[in-house]
Amino acid sequence: MDALYNCIKKIKILSSHPIILASFALIFVYTISMLNGEKDLSAVGTVVFNVSVCSFFVFSISHNSKKTVASGIAMLIAEMLLYALCGAHFALIFGLFFAVIFGLICKKISYLNAVLLMLFVASFFAFLTSLFYKNLFEIQTQIASFLGAKPVLFGAFNNALKLFVGDTVEGLIYHKSFSSTAVINDRVISGVVDIFKASPNSPKPAVSGYLTGKYFACVFIPLGVFGALYKRLDGKALFAFISSVFLSVLFGDERLFYLALLITSPLLYIGSLGLIAVGYIVSALLDLRIGFVTNSSVFELIKYINKPIVLFLTATVMVLLSFFVTKLIMERFSLLVIDNFPKSVRTLIEALGGKRNILKVNEQGIIVANPNLIDILRLDCDIRENNVLLIPEDMELIRKYCE
């Protein structure tokens, strides 16, 4: 169990750098997009993340710069092959999958064999995905058809689909007839985004169901969740959240923020999906017809805002709700406190009265705030006022994770 914990912890730590790199890459390209009028450049962030997470993970395992470069090139080749074969990219979660596979390959295999095997794996999965792409697209079409009449479900499911599968379903809902069809200026227009684009001054009811909720998912919920998290994050993870929140709020690309949240704690991510569903319900009930043409960014929010007072009050409530729900989940399940420790260490900490009861760990023992909270039936220990001595094996574990 401890070995599994260490592997998961390594993934969590090493994912921070790729998220930061991808966030800054997307901030740059979205800024250029605003100046030049270019459209969808989100694939840049996907490629940067997938390539960099493979490189960081391989380097952490092999400490070999040649293998590190080779893993990044192998992932880039996989992306290029998949795009050339079917015009798609691997979803963000596949970057983590390839990182683990490449890491296992590079751990004990020689450089040449590792390079050849990584190239084979990358090419194999690219060809395999392209081979079944039509079937996968058909499945996603059926999902879009199902979600087309259920905007609340679309909001939550779309967030997960973008991380695990890609943005095909979102594109079908936004630009095809699955969500809405309207006749504007004697033209039949399909897709809620295209309908809004054709008549931004008189938005249709579908806008409040499918588009306004995304502003809650990209702008207000991330602010509340981050507000609850930031004191419990270390330097690298904190900077990853800061950069991804900045990207989500300013440019409406929320994928990296929710990926960081998923990596930090799946429970917090599931809670955020519930918050997104609430955001979509509220926007539909209040009929807040605030749409967007490119992304649900704060810039387009200001440009297309209506009912500003209602939006301000609702946004404030959603930020506070997101803050307190995140706090509640963390406290209820002890997340980012002792849940990040292996089971053996969690057992020791709980017997010592919890992490808050541990004030200091040094060579002389463990200084606790209240010795009465210690469960002496579960610990082999010697208590001398506020100083606790454990057997050498237990002391070593506590020093390793709590010192």
N, C-alpha and C positions, 0 to 999 in steps of 0.2 A: 504493500500500500504506500509506503514511504517513497518507493521508487517511482510509482505512478504520480504521486504528489510532486516530486521533484521535476518530472517531465512536464506536467501541466504548468508548474510555476515557471519553468524555463520558457515555455510558449508564451505565457502572459507577459513576462519581462521583455522578451525579444520582439513581441508584436508592437511594442510602443514605438520603436524607431521607424518601422515601415509605415505605421499610421501617421506619424509626424511627417515623414517624407511625402507620402501620398496626399496628405492634407495641404501641404505647402505647394505641391505640384498643381493641385486642383485650384487652389486660391489664385495661383499665377495664371493658369489657362482661362479660368472664368473671368479674371480681370481683363485679359486680352480679348476674350469673347465679348465683353461689354463694350469695349472700345471699337472692335472690328465688326460687330454684329454677327459673329459666328454662333452656331447653335450647340449641338450636343457634343461636348468634349469630356464627358464623364468617364469614358473608356481610358483616358490618360491616367486617372487616379487608380483605376482597377489594375492596369498593367504595372504601374509604379509600385503599388502595394505588393502584388503577387511576386514580382521579380525581387524586390528588396527583402520581403519576409523569408524567401528561400535562401537568399544570400546570408542574411543575419543568422538564421538557424544553422546553416551548414558551417559557418565560421565558428559559432559557439561550440559546436561538437568536434570539428576537425582541427580548428586553429590553423588551417591551411588556406592561404590566400588564393592559390591556383584553383583549388576545389570550390572555393567561394565564388570566384568569377565564373567558373564553369557552371555552377548551379544557377546563377542568374541568367547566363546565356541560354541554358536549357529551358528555363521557364519562359524566357522571351521568345524562343523558337516555338514553344508550344502555343503561346498566344498568337504569334504570327501565322502559324499553320492553321489554327482553328479559324482565324479571321479570313484567311485566304480560301479555306474550304467551304465555309458557310456564313461568313460575315458576323461571327459572334465572338465573345470573349468569355473566359472562365470567370465565374462569380468569385467574389472576394473570399468566401470560405474555402474555395479550392486552392487559394494561395497557401493557407495553413496546411491543407492536405498534402500538397506537393512539398512544402517545407519539411514536414515530418518524414515523408518518403525519401527525399534527397538526403536528409540528415542521417537516416538509417543506412543509406547506400554509402555515404562518405565516412561513416564512423570507423570502419575497419578495412575497407577496400582500397587498393592502390589507386593512384591518381588516374592513370589511363583507363583502368577498368571502371572506375567511378564515373568518369566523363562519358564513356560509351554507354554505361547503364542508365545514367540520367537522361542522355539524349534519346535512348530507346524508350524509356518510360514517358518522357514528355511527348514524343512523337506518337507513341501508342495511344495515349489518352486523347490527344488532339484528333487523331484519325477515328478513334472509337466514338468520340462525341459527335464528330461530323457525320459518321455513318448512321447514327440514330437521331440526328438533329431533326429530321422531319417528324419522327414519332414524338420527340420531346416537344416540338413546336405544336403538334396537334393536342398534346396533353395540356399545354399552357393555354391553347385556344379554348379548350373545354373549361379550364379554370376561370378564364376571363369571362366566358359565357355565364358561368355560375355566379361570379362576383358582380357581373354587370347590373344585376337588380338588387344588390346588397352592398351599398356604399360603405356601411360601417364595417362589415367584414373585409371589404376591399382594403380599407385603411390599415388594419392590423396585419392581414395576410400579405399585403403588398410589401410591407417593410421586411418581413421574413423572407419572402420570395426574392427580393433584390439582393439579399446577402447570400442565399443558398443556391439560387438558380440564375438570377439576372433580372433585367428590367423588361423582358418581353411582355409579360402580363400587363405591366403598367403602360407600355406603349399601345397595346391593344385597347385598353380602357380609355386612354387619353385621346387616341387618334382614329379609332374605328367605331363602328356602330354598337359595340357592346354596351356602352354607357348611355349614349344619347344620339339622336339624329334630329336635325332641324332644317327647315327651309328658310334661308336668309338671302334676301335680294334675288329671289328666283333661283337660288342654288341650293342643292341638297348637301348639307355638310354633316359629316359623321365625326364623333369623338368629342368629348366634353371640352377639351382644350382648344380644338379647332373651332368649335362653336363659340366659345368665349372670345377667341381671337377675332372672329368675324363680327362680334357685337359686344365689345367690352363695356359700352355705356348702358346696355340693357341686358345684363347677364341672365341666363335662363336658370330655372330652379335646380337643374342638375349640378350647377356650379357649387351650391352650398353642400351638396351631398358628396361630391367627389374631389373638389379642389380646395375648398376652404379648410377642411380638416387637415390637409397636408401642411398648412401653415402652423397648426398646433404641433404637428409631429416634428417639424424642422426648426421652429423658432422657440416656442414657449415651453414645451415639454423638456427639451434639452437643457434650457436654462434652469428649470426647477430641479431636474435630476442632478445636474452638475453642482448646483448649490448645496445639495445634500451630500455629495460625494467628496468635494474637494479637500476637506480636512483629513480624510482618511486615505488619500492617495500619496504615493511617494513621488519623487522628482520626475522620473521618466514617464510614468503613467499619468501624472498630473499634466505634464506638457502635451501628451498625446490627446487627453481630453480637451485641454484648452484649444489646441489647434483644430480639432474636429468639431468642437462647438462653434468656434469662429467660422469655419467652413459651412456648417449647417445653417447658422443664423443668417450670415451675409449672402450666401449663394444658394441656399436651399438644397444642398446635397447632404443628406443626413446619414448616408450609408456608413461612413467611417466612425461616426459617433456611436451608432448602435452596434457596430462591430466591436468597438472598444468596450462597450457596456456588456455585450455578450461574452467577450473574453474575460472580463473582470468577474462577472457573475451571471450565469444563465438565469437565476431567479430574478435578478434585477431587470434583465432583458425581458422576461415574460411579464413582469410588472409594467414595464414601459409599453408593451403591446396593449395591455388593458387600458393604459392612459391614452394611447392613440385612439382606441375605439371610443373612449369617452369624448375625446376631441371631435371626432367625426359626428357623434350623436349630437353634441351641443351645437356644432355649426349648422347641422340640418334643422334642429328644432328652432333655432333662432333665425334661420334663413339668412345667414351671413354669406351673401353671394360675392365673395372675394376670390377671384380667379387669378390665374397667371398664364403667361404665354410660353416662357422658357422654364423657369424654376420657381419654387415657392420661397423666394428669397425675401429679405426684409425690404429690398429695393422695390420689388414688385408689389409687396404688401402695401407700402406707402403709396405707390402709383395707383393701385386699383381699390383702395380701401373704401368701404361704405359702412354706415352705422358706426362711426369711430368710437363713440362713447360706449356703446354696447360691446364692441370688440375689446376696448381697453379693460372694461370690468371683467369680461369673460377671460381675457388673457391673463389678468392678474390672478383670478381664481385658479386657472389651470396651472400657472407657475407654482402657486402655493400648494395646490393639490399634488403636483408632481414631486415637490420637495418633501412633503409629509409622507406620501406613500412610499417614496424611496427610503426615507428615514425609518419608517415602520418596518419595511421588509428587512433592512439591515439589522435593526435591533431585534426583531423577532427571530431571525435565523443566524444572528451573530456574524454577519458578513463583514469582511474586511477587518475583522478583529481576531478571532481564532479559527474561523472557517478556512482561512488560507493556510493553516498549518496541517501537517499530516495527522492521522488519527491518534498515533501514539503521543504526540505532543499535545493535542487537544485534550486528551484524557488527563494528562498531568496538569495542564493549566486549569481545567475545571475543578480538579481536586484541590488545587491551591487557592480556590475562591474566585477564579476568573482572572483575565488579563489585567483588569483594572485594580485587582488586589495586589498585583506584583509591581512593586515600586522600583526595585533595582536588583540586578543579578551581578554578582562579583565572585571573586575567588573564595570569599568567606562563606558564601551561601546566597540565599534569596531573601531580600528584605520585602516584607508584605505589609500592607496597610492595616489589616485586621487578622490576626492569627486565629481568631475564633471561626473564621470562614473556611478554614482548612479541613478537608475531609480526611481525618487520620485513619479511617478504615480503608481508604483506597490508596494511601501513600505509606511507603516505608521511609519515615522521616524523623528528624530530631528537631523539636521546636524550642528555641531559646528566645523568649519574648517575641520580637518582630523578625527574628532571623531564623530561617528554616534551612536545614541541611538534608539533602536527599542522598540516596545511594549514588555512586559515581556515574553509572549509566544514565540515570535520570537527570543528574546535574549536567551532564554533557549535552543532553538533548535540549534542556532549558537554555543553557548558554548559547547553543547554536542558533536557536530561533527567537530568543527573547532578549538577548544581551544587547 
